[in-house]
């Protein structure tokens, strides 16, 4: 596997523009920040304090992503309708909805006074960073005429300066994307009985959900990016592996970070290296408008994050006053809901655009009729979000950046600002750590039983992991442990943490199998995650690949997991679904050949030659994807059902001995061949022919597989139901990838940013790293000062602040 450390292009247009801007600045005897760029536009920022560091970070980030930042600010201000059209689709967190809904929710949810008060509790370094970030972004706008901005926002009236209040709103949107933000339209739709929004009619569920109802509820909640896989459902995913001294070649820790995030929008990663001499030296990546490295490494420790299964909110079932559905009862006492009318500015003479939102002591009222969550004369439902007003995250990541071991890293997260992710880490001494120290309501298993709502609502937890509590009792409020950083959330002492010299992993399932050979965790609330449940295929793939590597049975030399082995294993692109089912499918093809139609025979022939990987050169991989997309959810499809005692190897196989299952599976194969051909491809098309992106006139093949295929290197075409003409339009998945270990001098790090540093189509760094990803090549990340100087592209830029 090759690596890159030398620039392959001349100084970019952005660098030239930056230097021009610098040349127009008056000399300043005061504080300055230095911005340097190395290959692929990686930004190295050096300052004497946190304010200057953030100033330079914001300036450099705007050079690559100014339109993306400006768009996020429009969202945070609730002004999307004004600039982009009320009915035009926009993005809020992970959801796409009309801009008018985004604006109405944001204007109703944001409380600038409360956000400002929450910021008062931040430490001085965090406050300085936020101040500096706002100033740095605004300096970029002053230095860059709007007519010189990238094409995405060139000359746009919606590109305006940032305030600290704006930045707080952008952060708040990120904090609540797994809670109220995901349910924005459900909150807007909540109106008293007799009123409807958008023609939505109430639904009802039975007290004990049928299998059909369970699947329906899961599908509905998945549309909101919530459900049984945690507060963010299956939308955001990642692989995080850490290996300690017992598992590595030289005893130093090894870390793999492989977050799966959107390739467009404010959740894109951006690479940076932040240095305050003698104080801070951290490198990695962050998302959105952020002054801190969120996934990265320093001289002694490396870490990554994976979205955890923890719940970020609970619903409360309200018992209503029979005489007034806007009055609810708690401990026998009547409480009046508060109605809040939110309006959008409209041109003179235009009809008003407004929404009435209903608030309770438990939070805003919502409705999800297809999940049985309606507002009737007797009941309503409210949502309480633990990450609302979470202003602690910047300080958490600042502290983590200075940690010298996994123990210090764990302590750095003690303020409980990490909103919705696990942390996986390794240090130079050979310690590995898995920790879910995210924000979770302090609700125990006993409390879930004691505070169970109506049978219909209680069934939602078992059916789809949606926690609903009885809102008619004040003793069902979240527990307030004085050890918690914020009243109502579970303190870190009761969250799952494992530190070991062996290894840990997480691929977005719960803490349960972070290392199956290590004794189980003490009792942990099911609000954090479940045990004894079916695991994702990606989790199972990791739990097969890691032991095989460490036993020396995976075909690679030796039996240790070094930084090179980690990279090789990730990019093998083995398709676990194919490995689990193909033998049974091909056996059925042979035994049923006489009764197969022509398309089924063709499908069998193609898949018999498929190598069961999702490599770009793999012929038949698209056909298998379309087949498995249809077959995976067939009733009783697995030959070997799930066994909690064998969670890595089950479920498995196809139950082709069942005539009904066999007929359905072969029908799925027939339909899959039809889908591939209808898209204009032969049935044996290679993955790279159907999964690619054009980069500056060159077609770049993309390896990797979909979530349901169990490919560790996950890439997806979200919003695209099947293969169509033009291929898979990949817009999600492997993003910033890092593999890190340590030597006597510091970190030895390799990285990739699949979509590059620039988010605008005309950026020279838009998808400039995708060809490396396609060829499975990595960049040796320049961390040491002499490495940065040797690989610098163009002169350094110095900015006064």
N, C-alpha and C positions, 0 to 999 in steps of 0.2 A: 504494500500500500504506500503510495507516494505522498509526500508532503511538500508544501510550498512555503517559502519564507522570503523570497525575493520578489520585489514588485515587477509586474510584467507590462506596466503601462506608464506613459509619461504623466507629469502632473495634471490633475483633472481640471476641468473648467471651474468646479467649485473651489478648488484650492486657489486657482488664479483669482477668482472673484474675492475670496477671503483676503488674499494678499493685497488686492486693490483697496479693499475696505480698510485694511490695516494702514496702508500708505496714506490714507486721507485723515488718519487720526493724529491729533496733536500729541507730542511727546508728553508723558506724564511721569513725574517723580514719585507718584504714589504706587498703590498696589497694582499688580498686573497678573494676568493669567496667560499661560502659554498653551496653544493648541498645535499639536503635530499630527500628521497622518502617516500611516504606513500602508502597505499593500491592501488593496480592496477598501480603502477609505477608513480603516480602523482608526478611531480617534484616541489620542493620548493627551490628557489634559493635566496640567501641573499648575498649582497655585499655592499660596502660603496659608490659606485658611479655607473653611468650608463655604463661605460666601463666594469667594473667587472661583473655587472649584465648580460650584453649581452654575455660576455665571458663564464660565467657559463651556460647561456641558450643554447648557441650553443653547448657546450660540452655535456650537458644532452640530448639535442635533437639528437645529433649524436649518443649517446649511443643507442637510440631507432630507429633512422631513417637515419643512415649514408648513406646507399645505395640510399635512396630516394633523399638526398641532392646531392650526387655525380651525380646521373642521371640528376637532375635539372641543375647542372652546365654544364654537357655535352650539354644539350639543349641550355643553354644560350650562350655557346661558338660557337654554330653551328658546333658541332663535332659528331652528332649522326651517320651520315653515316660512319664515320671512325671506330667507335667502334661497331655499331650494325647492319650495312648493309644499303645501300642506299635505297633499296626498302622495307625494313622492316617497318611495321607501327609504328609510334611513336605518342606521344601526345604533342600538343602545346596548352596550355590553356585548352579549352574544346573540341578541335578538334583532330581527329585522321587522320593522313595523312602520306605518305611515309617520312622517315627520310630525304631524299634528299630535299624534299620541305621545311621541317622545317629548315634545315641548310641554304638553299639559302635565305629564308625569313629573318631568324635571322641575318645572315651576312650582308644582305642588309639594314635591319632596324636599327640595333644597331649603335649608334654613340657615342663611348666612350668619346670623348672630350666633346660632348654636355651633356652626363650624368654626367661627372665630374663637369662641370660648374653648372648644376642644383643642385648638392650636395653642392656646395659652399654656397647656400642660406639657408641651413639647420642650425638650432640652434646648440649650443655646445653639448647639451644632445643627440641629434640625431646623430651627427657626432661621438660622443664617443661610442654610442651604436653600430654603424656600424663597427667601428674599433674593438671594443671588440668582436663582433660576428665572424668576420673573424679570429681573433686570437684564439678564443675558438674552432672553428671547426678545425683549423689547429693543435692546441694542441692535440685534440683527435686523429687526424691521426698520429701524432708523437708518441703518447702513445700506439697506437694500430697497430701492424704489419698487413699488408694487408692480410696475411694469416689467421689472427684471426678475420677478418670481417665476418658479417653474410653471409649466403650462396648466397644471391642475388648478392653480389659483392666481394665475397672472392677471393683474388688474382687478382682482376681485374686491368688492366692497366689504366682504365678510372677513378679510384679513385685518385684524385690529390688535392693538396691544393687549397684553395680559395683565391682570391684577392678581394679588395674592388670593383674593376671594375666588377668582376664576380657577386658579390652580387647586384650591381646596375643593371646588366643585368637581373638577376633573378627577381628583383622587377619590372623592366620595362615590362617583360613578363606578370606579374600579372596585371599591370596597364592597358595594352592594350588588355587583353583577350576579352573585349567586343567591340573592335574596329578593328584596323588593324590586330591584332593577330588572330581574328576570320576569317579574310578575306585574310589570307596569300596566299593561293593557288590562289585566285582571282587576287591578285597583281602579282603573278608569271606568270599567264596566259595572262596578258595584253601585247599584241604585236600589232604593227601597222597593218593596213589592208593588207591582202595578206599573212600574216603569221598566223599559228595556233599553238596551244600548246595542245598536247594530242588529236588531232582530234576534238576539240570542235568547233561546227559550230554556227554562230550567230543566235540569235532568235529575235523575234519582238513581241511587244505587241500593242494592239489597244489603242487609246487615252482614251477611257472609258472602263475599264476592265470588261469583263463578269464575272459572278460568278465563272465559271470554271477557268478563268485566275487568278482571285483573290486567289482562293484556291491553284492554281499551284504556284503562287508567294510566298504565305505563306509557302508552303512545301519546296520550294527551299531555302528561307531565313532561315527556321528552320534548314536546313542542316548546315548552317554557324553559328548557335546559335545566330541569330539576327532576328528582325522582330517586329511584332505588340505588343509583350509583353515587349519590351524594348531591350536594346542593347545586353542582354544576352539571349533573347528569353525565352524558358521554361526550359533551361538546369539547371541553378542554382535557387534554391528556398528556402524559409524559412517561418516559422511562428514566428512573434514577437508580444507579448502582454504585455502591461503595465497597471497596475491598480493603481489609486490614492486613497487618503484617503476616498473618498465617496464610494468606492467599496470594501474596504478591511476590515477584521475583527477588526483590531486594529489601523487603520489609517496610518500605514506604507505602503510604496509602495511595490508592488509585480511585478516581471518581469518573463515572460517566454521567453526563447530563444531556438529556435528549427530550426537551419539551416539544410538545405537539400543539402549536398555536396557529391562529389565522395568518395567512400570507398577505393579507391586506388589512388596513384599518389601524386603530390605535393600540391594538394588542400585538403588533409586530415588535420583534426584538431589534435592538440596536447595540452594536459593540462599542465598548469604551474602556479606557484605562485611566484611573483617577489617582493622582499622586499629590500628597502634601508632604514634602520632604521631612523625614523624621517622625511623621504622624500617621500617614496612611499611604498604602500602595496596593490597590486592588484593581483587578481586571475582570471583565466579563461582559454582561449584557443586561439591558433593562427594557421594559416596554413603556410605550407612551411617554408623556411628559413627566419624567422622573429624574431627580438629581442623584440617584443612588444606583449602584450595581445590585441587581436582585438575584442573579445567578452568576457565580464567578469563583474567583480564587485570589489568595494573596500569597505571601511567602511560605505560609505554614499550613494552610487549610483551604480546601475547595468544597464547594457545596452546590447543590441544585435543588430544584423544587418539583414536586408532582402534585397535581390537584388531588386533595384528599377526599375521603368519603364523608367527612364530618358534615353535619347539618348546620347551616348558618342561621336558621330561623325555626320557629314553631308557628303553627297556626293555632288560633284559639277559637273554639266553637262557642258562640254567644247565644245565651238564652234571652229571648226578646220579650218585652212587655206586650201581652196580647192586644193591648189598646194602642200601641205605638211601636212600629217596627224600627224606629230610630232610637229607641230606648232599650238598653240591655240591663240585665240584673246580675249583680255580683254580691254574694253573701246575703241575698234577700233584699238588697238595696238597689233602687233604680238609678241608673246612670244615663245621662243623655249623651248621645253621640254629638260630635262637633262637625258641622258641615263647613267645608272650605271651598269656596268658589274660585276657580283658577281661570284666568282669562288670558287670551293671546292678543297682542296688538293687531289691529286690522285697519285697512285704509278707511278713510271717512266715507260713510254711507254703506259700508259692507256689513253683512250680518255678523253679530258677535260670535266668537269662537271661545267656548268656555266649558268647563267641566266642574261638576260638584263632587268632591271627594269627601268621604266620610271617615272620621277618625274616632278611635276609642282609646282607652288606657292601654289596651293590648296592641295598638297599632292601627293602620288603615284597614278598612273593610275591603274584601276582594270577593270575586266570584269566578269559579271555573266550572261552569255548569256540566260539562261532559265528564268531569271527575266527581260530580255529585255535590260540589261546593256551591250552593246557591244561597240567595237571600230570600227567605220566606217570611211569613208572619211569625213563625216560631223561632227560626234560627238564622244566624249569619256567621261569617267567619272573618277573623282579622289576622294580620301577620305581624309578628314581632321579629325584627332583624337584628342579630347580634353585632353586625359589622357597621350599622348605621353610626355615623360620627366616629369611626375608627380613624383617628389622626395619629396613631402610634407607629405606623408601618415605616415611615422614613427613618425614624430613630432606631427601629429594630435593625434595618439593613445597614445603617451607619455603624452600629455596634458590631454587627457580624463581620463587616469589612475589616475590622481591627483584631479579630479573634486570632489566637495563636494555636488553637487546638479545637477538637470537636467539643471538649468540655466547655471552653470559653464561648464557642459558638452557641451551645445550648443556653448558657447563661445570658448571652446577648439577646436571646429571644424571650427573656423573662418578662418584658413589658407587654407581651402578647399582642404585638401589632401585626403579625403575619396573618393575613385575612383568611385564606382558604386553601393553603397548600401544605403538604408535608415537606420536610427538609431531610435530604440525604447528604451525608458529608464524609470526607476522609481527610486525615491530617498526615504530616510528614512522619510522625511517630508510629504510624500504622494502626490508627484507630478508625473504625468505621461506625457511622451512626445513622439510624433511622429515627425520626422524631415527627410526630404529628402534634405540633404545638400551635395549631391554628385556632381561630376563634370559633368556639362551639358553645351554644347555650348550656348552662349547667342544669341539665335535666337527666336524672338517673333512670335506670331501667325500672326501679320501683315507682318512681314518679310517673313514668309513662303509663303504668298500670293503674296507679292510684288516681290519676287525673284523666283517665280515659274519657273521651266524649261519648256521643251517641255511637251505637255499634257501627252505623254506616261510616262515620268519620274515623273511628278507631281502626276500621278495616284498611284504611288507606296506608297505614304504616307497614303492615304485613304485606300488603299488595304491592306497594311501590315505594316504601321508605319515606312516606310523607308524614311527619309528626304533627298530630293535632291534639291539643290539650283542652280540658274543660275550662272555659272562660267564665263560668258562673261562680267559681270559687277563688278567693284571693290566695289560698294556700297552694294554688297551682301556678303561681308566679315562679319564675326561674329562681333557683337557689342563689343566695348571695353569700358567697364564701369570701371572707376578708383577705384570703391569700390571692385572690384573683386580681388581675390588673384593672379590671372593670367589673362593677357589680353585675352579676347575672351570668357571667361566662365561666366555664370550667377552668380552674386554676391549672397551671402546667404540671403540678405534682400529680394530678389525676389524669394526665394525658399519656399516651403510649410513647415511650422512648426506649431505644435499644442501642447500647454502645458495645462493640465487640471487636476483637482482633481478627475475626473471620470475615463475614460479608453480610450485606443487607441489600434489599432491592425493593422497589415499588413501581407498579405500572398502573396506578389509580384504583386498585382495590384497597381494602382496608389494611390495617396494621397486622392482621392475623398471620400472614405468611411472609412477613418481611425477611425471615430466615426460618424455614420450617424445622430445622434441626435444633433450634434453640427453644428452650422452655417457653410456654405461653406467657403472655403478659398477665399481670394482675387484672382483676375485673375492671373493665372499661365500659362506660355507658354506650349503649347501642346508638346514641346520637353521634358518637365518634366514628363508629364503623361496626360492621357485623362480622361474626365468625361462623364457620361452618356453612358457608354459602358458595354457590358456583362462582368461579373466578373468570375474569376476562381471559381470552385466549392470549393476549399479550403478557399477562401475568404468568400464565402457564408456560409460555415460551421462555420467559426469563428464568423460570424455575427449572426448566430443562437444560437450557444452554449453560447456565452458571455451574451446576454440579458436573456436567459433562466436561467442561473446560478444566475444572479443578481435579477431576479424576483422570485427566489425560485421555479421554475417550472421544474427543470431538474432532480429531483429525489434525489439530494444530500441534506443534512441538511442545513438549513439556506438560506440566500440570499446574501452571500458575497463571494468574490474570494480571498481566502488565498493561501498560497504556496501549501498546501495539495490539495485544490480543483483544482488548475491549473494542477497539475500532474495527477489527476484523469481524468479530462476532456480531456487532450491531449491523454491519453492512453485508452480512451473508444473505439477508432478505429471505430467510426461510419462511415458508407459508404453513403455519401450524394447522390451519383448517384442512389444507390439502393433505398434510401428513396424517391427519386423523381419519379422513374419510375416503381417500382415493382407493385404497386397497379393496374396500367393500364395493365401491362403485364399479371398479373395473371387473371385479368378480361377477357382479350382476350383469355387466355388459356382455361378458362371455357366455354366461348361462342363459341369457335372454335374447341372444343375438337374432334368433329366428323371428322374434316378435317385434323387434325394434323397427322404427321407421328410418328413412334415409338420414334425417338430421340427427337422430339419436345415435346411429352408427357412426356418423361423422364426428359427433361430439366425443364418443367413446374413443375413437381412433386418435383424435387430437390429444385428449387428456392422458391416454396411455403413454404418450411421448413427453408429456409435460414433466419438467424437472422438479416440480413442487416448490419452486421459489417464486419470488416477485422481483427477480432481477430484470433489467431492461431487455436483455436478450432472451428472456424466457418465453418460448412459443407456447401459446395456450393459456398463459396466465390471465388474460382478460376473459377468456371463455370460462375459466374456473370461477373468477370473481362473480360473473353474472349468474352462473349456476348456483353458487353458494349463497348469493344474495337472496335467491328465491327459495332455496332448500333449507336454509339454516333454521327457520322458524316453523317448519312443518311439525304437526303434532306427532310425538313419539318418534322423532327422526333418529335419535341416538340409539345405537345398539347396546351400549353400556351406559346406564344412567349415572348421574352424579352420585358420588359416594364421598361424604365429608371426611372419611378416613383416607381417601386417596384423591385429594382435590387437584393434584397436578396432572394426573392421568385420566381423569373422568370429568365430563362425559366423553365418549369416544365412539367411533364407528357409525355406520349407517345400518339401521334395522331393516335390511332388505329382505329378511325372512317374513316380514309382515307385508302381505300383498298390497294393502292400502298405502303403506309407506313407500314400497317399491314403485308403485305406479306413480305416486306423486313426485318422487325423486327423479324418475326418468322423464316425466313431463317437464320438470324444471330444467333438465338438461336440454330437452327439445327446445324449450322457450329461450334458453340462453344462447343456443346456436343461432336462433332467429334474431335475437337482439344484436349479436355481434355482426351478422351479415347485413341487417337493416341499417347499421351504422356505417356500412360501406367497407367493412373489413372481412378478410377470410377468417374462417373459424380458428385457424392456427396462428393468427396474428401475434407478434411478439408484444410484450408489454410496452417496450420503448416506442413502438410504432403507434400505439394508441394512447400513451401517457407521456406527454412531452410539453415543452413550452418553447415558443420561438423567441430567441434572445438576439436582438440586433441582426436579424436575417438568418440566423442559424437555428436549426431545430435541435433542441437539447432534450435527450431522452431522460426520463425521471424513473428511477427505481423506487421500490417500496410498495406497501399494500395498505388496504383499508382496515379499519378497526376490526370488522367482523371476520377478517381473514387471519388475524393473529400474527401479523408481521410486525416485528419490533420497530422497524423503520417505517413508521406510519405516515402515509400521505393520503389525502382524501380530496374528492371533488364535491364538497358540500353544496347542496342545492341542485345537484344533478342526480336524478333517480337511477339512471342506467347509462351505459356507454351509448354515445350518440355520435353523429357525424362530427368530425373535428376532434374526436377523442375525449379522454378524461381531462377536464379543465381543473387541474390541481390548484387549490386555493387554501390549503390547510395541511398541517402535519409537521414533520421535522422542520425545525426552524433554526434557532441557535443551538449548536451541538458542541459540547466540549468534552475532551478526555484529558485528565490532569493527573500527574504524579509529581514527585519531588526528588530533587537531588541535593547535593551539599550547598548549592548556591540559591536554590529556591524552586519555584514551580517549573515543571516541564509540561507545557500545555499545547494541545492541538485543538483547533476549532474550525467551525464552518457556520456561516449564516446563509442558509439556502437561497434566500431572496435578496440578499445584499443589503447594504446600508441605506440606500435611497428608495423612498416610497413613491416618488413621482416617476412616471414613465420615461421622462427625458433626463433623468439622473444618470450619470455615467456609472453609478454604483447600483442601479436597478438590475437585480438578477446577475450581477457580474461574478458571483460565487457559485451560481447554479451549474456552470460547466464543471467545476471542481467536484461538486456533489455528484453529478452524473457519472464522473469517472472515479468516484470513491477516493478522491484525494483530499487531504486536509491541509490547513494552514498551520505551520508552526508559529504560535502566537508570540510576538516579541514583547517580553516583559522586562528583562533587565535593561538598564539605562543604555548600555552600549548597543544592545540589539535594536532599540527604538531609533537611536541616532543613525546606525548603519543602514536601516531599512526605511528611513523617512523619505516620503515622497514630497519634494518641494521644501522650501524654507519653512521654519516655524512661524506661526502667527502669534503676535503678542498683543493682548488687549488690556487697556486700563479699565478698572472698575471702581 
